[in-house]
Amino acid sequence: MGVYNTETIELNNGVKMPLLGYGVFQVSSEICEKCVVDALEVGYRLIDTAQYYGNEVEVGRGVLRSGVPREDIFIVSKIWIDNSGYEKARAAIRRSLVNLKTNYIDLMLIHQPFGDYYGTYRALEEAYKDGLLRAIGVSNFYPDRYIDLVLNNQIVPQVNQNETHVFYQQKQVRDVMKQYDTKLMAWSPFARGHNNFFQTPLLHDLAHKYMKTPAQVALRFLTQEGIIVIPKSSHKDRMIENFNIFDFNIEPVDMVRLRALDFNKPALGIHTDVETAKDLITRKTPIIG
Ligand SMILES: NC(=O)c1ccc[n+]([C@@H]2O[C@H](COP(=O)([O-])OP(=O)(O)OC[C@H]3O[C@@H](n4cnc5c(N)ncnc54)[C@H](OP(=O)(O)O)[C@@H]3O)[C@@H](O)[C@H]2O)c1
């Protein structure tokens, strides 16, 4: 299981996961199958989807069409809020398996810390023990909700997926998760281009120094910090660019400079904001997703 052609990271249950993957949020169902085929052809072996994205079916088709053996691909999906609670989540896991045309999912996450996520977690634990899921975890869990879940359940989440990039390096949650060996997975590793991300002077300076691009420096920084990254692009040339990050190392002195870019604020939204939480729970604006 799992002959991955990128650097990997070992989860707290011994499962190995690629450190770099391809994310399909806002990749429309019309182009998603082709994008997944392209990404697998480029070399990606981790695909990050979610029930909420409405493209699990196309991800499943892309995986089959690619010809890459299923066991060499690490598929991540997530349970949305309206599938929360033990019974609904149990059924939703089975639907995801059907959509993705697979008899196991490598990593299944609770997408948001809203609704009856305790019931959802029990369904995840059960499916994990039944061998339907190779690893389980959460997404958008801040330190307080994360520690609450850890201390009140049997299985420590293997992964927590949060907004993470050079401007928001998630030091607090990383410090807590380190104690329990939960790995951080970065969503929006480019801050989705917000805050003039790709024009950041230090990323340009270092791109010049290492003969890479600002995007590659940003991704290499996170992976050198031991953070899993899932950049999204619907352009194959950018998929290639974002994939080619393991042929150089950022020197310690430059890692220190990059760490200093952290201003510890999300670019895309904060879950403790009541209006953001309301939007997510009622599915009005999909910006965080
Ligand atoms: N768990 C969650 O709540 C959550 C939330 C958000 C995202 N995610 C996951 O994280 C993945 C990535 O996050 P994201 O899509 O929000 O943002 P992102 O990966 O930070 O940024 C994607 C944006 O950057 C552009 N881009 C990609 N590569 C580029 C490059 N090399 N140079 C210049 N521009 C480039 C893309 O444009 P083009 O497509 O036009 O190339 C797109 O507009 C998602 O697809 C999803 O799987 C999870």
The ligand as a Tripos MOL2 file, in Angstrom:
@<TRIPOS>MOLECULE
LIG
   48    52     1     0     0
SMALL
NO_CHARGES

@<TRIPOS>ATOM
      1 N1        -10.7130   22.0770    4.7330 N.am      1 LIG1
      2 C1        -11.1430   23.2360    4.2860 C.2       1 LIG1
      3 O1        -12.0010   23.8710    4.9070 O.2       1 LIG1
      4 C2        -10.5650   23.7860    3.0180 C.ar      1 LIG1
      5 C3        -10.7910   25.1180    2.6790 C.ar      1 LIG1
      6 C4        -10.2310   25.6120    1.4810 C.ar      1 LIG1
      7 C5         -9.4530   24.7910    0.6900 C.ar      1 LIG1
      8 N2         -9.2670   23.4740    1.0330 N.ar      1 LIG1
      9 C6         -8.4320   22.5660    0.2120 C.3       1 LIG1
     10 O2         -7.1950   23.2100   -0.0680 O.3       1 LIG1
     11 C7         -6.9860   23.2580   -1.4810 C.3       1 LIG1
     12 C8         -6.1680   24.4790   -1.8760 C.3       1 LIG1
     13 O3         -6.7380   25.6600   -1.3560 O.3       1 LIG1
     14 P1         -7.3810   26.8210   -2.2630 P.3       1 LIG1
     15 O4         -7.8320   26.2480   -3.5500 O.co2     1 LIG1
     16 O5         -8.3710   27.5090   -1.4140 O.co2     1 LIG1
     17 O6         -6.2000   27.8660   -2.4590 O.3       1 LIG1
     18 P2         -4.6530   27.8540   -2.9260 P.3       1 LIG1
     19 O7         -4.2230   26.4900   -3.3290 O.co2     1 LIG1
     20 O8         -3.9070   28.5750   -1.8680 O.co2     1 LIG1
     21 O9         -4.6980   28.8160   -4.1780 O.3       1 LIG1
     22 C9         -5.3560   28.4920   -5.3580 C.3       1 LIG1
     23 C10        -5.3120   29.7350   -6.2700 C.3       1 LIG1
     24 O10        -3.9630   30.0040   -6.6460 O.3       1 LIG1
     25 C11        -3.8360   29.9550   -8.0740 C.3       1 LIG1
     26 N3         -2.5440   29.2880   -8.3450 N.ar      1 LIG1
     27 C12        -2.2580   27.9770   -8.1650 C.ar      1 LIG1
     28 N4         -0.9640   27.7270   -8.4440 N.ar      1 LIG1
     29 C13        -0.4260   28.9120   -8.8170 C.ar      1 LIG1
     30 C14         0.8720   29.2890   -9.2270 C.ar      1 LIG1
     31 N5          1.8700   28.4200   -9.2870 N.pl3     1 LIG1
     32 N6          1.0940   30.6070   -9.5420 N.ar      1 LIG1
     33 C15         0.0720   31.5120   -9.4730 C.ar      1 LIG1
     34 N7         -1.1860   31.2000   -9.0960 N.ar      1 LIG1
     35 C16        -1.4300   29.9070   -8.7670 C.ar      1 LIG1
     36 C17        -5.0290   29.1810   -8.5600 C.3       1 LIG1
     37 O11        -5.4200   29.6200   -9.8430 O.3       1 LIG1
     38 P3         -5.6960   28.6210  -11.1020 P.3       1 LIG1
     39 O12        -6.5810   27.5070  -10.6320 O.co2     1 LIG1
     40 O13        -6.3540   29.5290  -12.1060 O.co2     1 LIG1
     41 O14        -4.3480   28.1420  -11.5290 O.co2     1 LIG1
     42 C18        -6.0960   29.5350   -7.5360 C.3       1 LIG1
     43 O15        -6.6670   30.7900   -7.8520 O.3       1 LIG1
     44 C19        -8.4160   23.2490   -2.0310 C.3       1 LIG1
     45 O16        -8.4860   22.9230   -3.3940 O.3       1 LIG1
     46 C20        -9.0820   22.2440   -1.1300 C.3       1 LIG1
     47 O17        -8.7390   20.9290   -1.5370 O.3       1 LIG1
     48 C21        -9.8110   22.9680    2.2010 C.ar      1 LIG1
@<TRIPOS>BOND
     1     1     2 1
     2     2     3 2
     3     2     4 1
     4     4     5 ar
     5     4    48 ar
     6     5     6 ar
     7     6     7 ar
     8     7     8 ar
     9     8     9 1
    10     8    48 ar
    11     9    10 1
    12     9    46 1
    13    10    11 1
    14    11    12 1
    15    11    44 1
    16    12    13 1
    17    13    14 1
    18    14    15 2
    19    14    16 1
    20    14    17 1
    21    17    18 1
    22    18    19 2
    23    18    20 1
    24    18    21 1
    25    21    22 1
    26    22    23 1
    27    23    24 1
    28    23    42 1
    29    24    25 1
    30    25    26 1
    31    25    36 1
    32    26    27 ar
    33    26    35 ar
    34    27    28 ar
    35    28    29 ar
    36    29    30 ar
    37    29    35 ar
    38    30    31 1
    39    30    32 ar
    40    32    33 ar
    41    33    34 ar
    42    34    35 ar
    43    36    37 1
    44    36    42 1
    45    37    38 1
    46    38    39 2
    47    38    40 1
    48    38    41 1
    49    42    43 1
    50    44    45 1
    51    44    46 1
    52    46    47 1
@<TRIPOS>SUBSTRUCTURE
     1 LIG1         1 GROUP 0 **** ****
